[in-house]
Each structure stands twice: as C-alpha cells, then as structure tokens.
Amino acid sequence: MGNITSSNNTSTFLSRWPTTGQDLTSKHIQISTDKPDGIYFAGEYIRGTVDIPISHIQQHIRSKNNRKLIEFLRQKSLGDAIIIELVGDATYSAEVDSAADSDGHATHKVNVCRHRCFITINPDIEELFIQNGNQIETSFDQTINTTCPSTDTQDIPSILPTTIKGTFQLQIPNGLPPSLNNNRSPSVIYTLELHLSSSSYRYQVPLIINSKGYLPASTADIELNGSITSQHDISLTASLSKRFYRPGEQIPVRINYSNPQQRLIRSIAVTLIQFYRIHNDEYRLALDGKEWIFDTSIMLPQQEWFGEVLLQLPCSPLQASFSNQIVGTTQQIECELDYRIFIELNEKKGDNIHLTLPSINVTNQT
C-alpha cells in the first residue's frame, strides 16, 4: 500500500468582484439588496432599495430634459425616470486569423441577460417636493454656482429628505448560465445597474447568479465507472456509487489496477475538477485531490491493487452543474459547467495512464 497525500482548493469563483470605475457622484448613491452577499438563484426575485441625492436627480433631469424637477414631477412619477437593470455578459477567447493579436486569439463579449424594472417612489414624498418646489429649485440653483459641491444638500428645506428613496423588485430569468468571476476569459459577469431613463449614466453593483441544478424524480443510485488499458497491459478502473451530489458532500472513489507484467508503478493521483466551458473557451479549477505514492525501491511490483479515497466538494455557495445550453440575447453561444474526476497512473518506465470518469452532477435542489 502506498502513502497517500492530499490537496484541497476551497476557493471557488463565487466571490464578488470590487466595484470600481464609478464617477465622483456615484459614491453618494446606495443600492441595497435583500441579500447582502449578492448571491441569488436563477428564478428568484431581487428586492431592494435605492438612495439617490435629490441634487443628483435634479442635475440629470435638467441636463437631459432641459426641465426642472418640479415640472417633471407634475407630469409623471420620478420612478419612471429611474431604472434598475440586471445585466449579464459572457466573455470568451477564440482563435482567429493572423490579423488578430499576437497570440492569435481575440476576446469576444456576448450579452446573456438584460432584464429591467422601474423604481417605485412613495407618492407622498413626490407630493411634498411639488409643494416645496420653489425652495428646492432655488437651493439647487445656488448649489450649482458654488465652489463647494460637497454642500449640495445643506440648503434644501429641513422638512424634505435630502435623498430620494425607492424600492424595486426584479425577477431573475431562469436558464441563465452561472456566474464565473474570472480575471480573464472565459467569464460570466452579472451586475445590477441603476441609471436614469434619460441618461447614459450608470451605477453598477456586482451580483452572483447560481442555478439550483437538476434532481430527477427518482434518485435511485446509478454507479459511474470507467476503465482504460495501456499498451503494457496495465488496466486502470475507477467507480463512484452515485451520480448526484450536493455542496459539502464527500465523494468516495474506488480505484484498482491490474498489472500482469508487474511493471513498476510510481503513483496514482485523483483530482476533482470544476469545468466551465463558454463557446470553445475552457476554465478548469482543481477543487480537491489525493495521491498514492509507491516506494518502488522497497516495494515489489503488484499484479493487482485496490484503493478508495474521499474527495471533498466545497460547501455552499457552490455552483450547480449546468448542462450544455445555448444562451445569448443577440448572439448565441454554448455554455456548460460540470464536475469531473480525473485519475492519473504514473508508471516508472513508460507512459502515464489518464482516466476521466463520467461527469458527476452537483445540485442545490433539496
């Protein structure tokens, strides 16, 4: 029996990237969601609130509509001018001709989601602004002529709020590819964007979108197995007792080899891999791994060997498997996420043997 070593990579792509690139006024805008970690399942509702300084809204309505805020409010609700939009973009790298960049690849971006709703504003607040319209506009006119923009709300009448607070509710479409927050392609990035309907200005916050995965009505265990034979008649076989797993579960892997020529075997490594494919661009992450190391200086070659190892799936949040699907709003591409177990037998004098078992299915269904 050889010595066994293990490695575990608990990091996954379910981390929110930092918000950057906002203009100076965006730091005064607040978007809050009902899930502070920003992690949602496809099909769920995103509920939240927005807080926007009244002076910021005044400035955009004036610059885009050439109208005062009170004139705007007398004709329509302010919520009709503020939009929350869920935007998802997938990026992938593909080989192109010699006219491309130096490494012969070009990065492509494909929109996979654009789903929006209007903000709901308390009508009593809007009425209060209309009743105090002259004072508000006078305060705003004084503000834009001052050299100290940090005091843009201090002259608004004290009975009025200095910010507009609104609520929103937006349902995430089903069938969206899971988030892949990678610092290079491939990637799938989702953001919640706030912008005025009459303005190109946007304020973004990151979200993580996951799928609940699939769980059949009948959960009868189906064994997964695979085998391969080398040119030196070494036969490597591995099997799993079932196909469906949940985050945090352990995966027992049974392995054996037959070695009729009694060739020297140096090691056997088993690795659990997360595999994400966007178009033809692939991302792989080793989640857990174990290795048997055989001391060939003191061990005689074995004709038959058996071993079992436990591989650990990370706990939630962990992306569920996503079967190969066509996604995209204007251009369509394939997306696929699955989990694979890769086994490598290292022969001391000869070629290594590689065996990949059929994909397991990770599900968040209960």
Secondary structure by P-SEA (a helix, b strand, c coil): cbbbbbccccccccccccccccccccccbbbbcccccccccccbbbbbbbbbcaaaaaaaaaaaccccaaaaaacccccccbbbbbbbbbbbccccccccccccbbbbbbbcccccbbbbccaaaaaaaaaaaaaaaaaaaaaaacccccccccccccccccbbbbbbbbbbbcccccccccccccbbbbbbbbbbccccbbbbbbbbbbbcccccccccbbbbbccccccccbbbbbbbccccccccbbbbbbbbbbbcccccccbbbbbbbbbbbcccbbbbbbccbbbbbbccccccccccccbbbbbbccccccccccccccccccbbbbbbbbbbbbbbbbbccbbbbbbbccbbbbbccc
